[in-house]
Structures are given as C-alpha cells and as structure tokens.
C-alpha cells in the first residue's frame, strides 16, 4: 500500500502508515494538539467577544433612542 505523509510530503511504499509509525508527526502529540485547540479557542474568543460587546452596545443605544422618541 502507498501512504502519503502530509507533514513531509513523502510517499511511502511500505505497509506501515507513517502516522502510526514511531516517528509520528508533531501535531499528533497530545501537547501540540492541546496548543492547537488553545489557539483556536483564542481566535473564537477574539471574534465572539467584540461582536457580543457591540451587540449589547447597539441594543442599549436602541433602547435609549426609543426612550427619547417617547418624550
């Protein structure tokens, strides 16, 4: 069987998959995976937090505008 090793762009003609081989790529280790998840979490937070803050601010401005119209 032919396996394609994605991290080194190497094609292996052996019967061993390079992912399950002893030389597993860095992203397969537990520490690197948790670092990747932490990075993804930071990106999600960096996008969601400002959007939520903006929505709250806009809602408050809308309520103030409605109060001013009622006077």
N, C-alpha and C positions, 0 to 999 in steps of 0.2 A: 504494500500500500504506500501511497505517496502522501506525505504530510507537509503542509506549508507552515513554517514557523513565522508568525506575524511580526514578532519583535526584531528578528534578524533578517527577514526576507530570504530565508534559506529553505530550500525544498529538500526534504529528507526522503530517501528511497528505502529506509529501513522499516521494520514492522513496529517500531516504537514511536509513539506520538511524542513530540518534543515538549508538550505541555505536561505530560505525566512523567517525563524523564527527570533525572536527578537535578538537571540544570534548568529548573523551572524559571521562567522569566520573572522579573521583579514584581510586576503587577499581580502575580498570583500569590505573593506572600501576604500574610494577614496584615502586617503593618502598613504596607503600601496601599492595600485595599481600604483600610480604615482612613488613611490620609486622603485618598481619593474621595471617599464619602464625606469627609470633613470639608474638603474643598467644594464639593457640590452643595453641601449644606450652606456654606458661606455665600455662594452665588445665589442660592434661592433666597436666603435671608436678605442679601443686599438688594434684591429686586422687590421682594414682597413687602419689606418694612417701609420703604419710602412710598410705595403705592398705597398701603393702608393708611399711613400718616396723611397723605394727600387726600384720600377719600374722606377721612374724618374731618380734615380742614374744610373741604368743599361742602360737606354736609352741614357743618356749623355755619359757614357763610350763607348757605341756602336758608337755614332757619332764621338767621339774622335778617336776611333780605325779606322773608315773609313777614317777620315782625314789623319791619319798617313800613311795609305796604299796608298793614292793617291799621296803622295810626292815621 
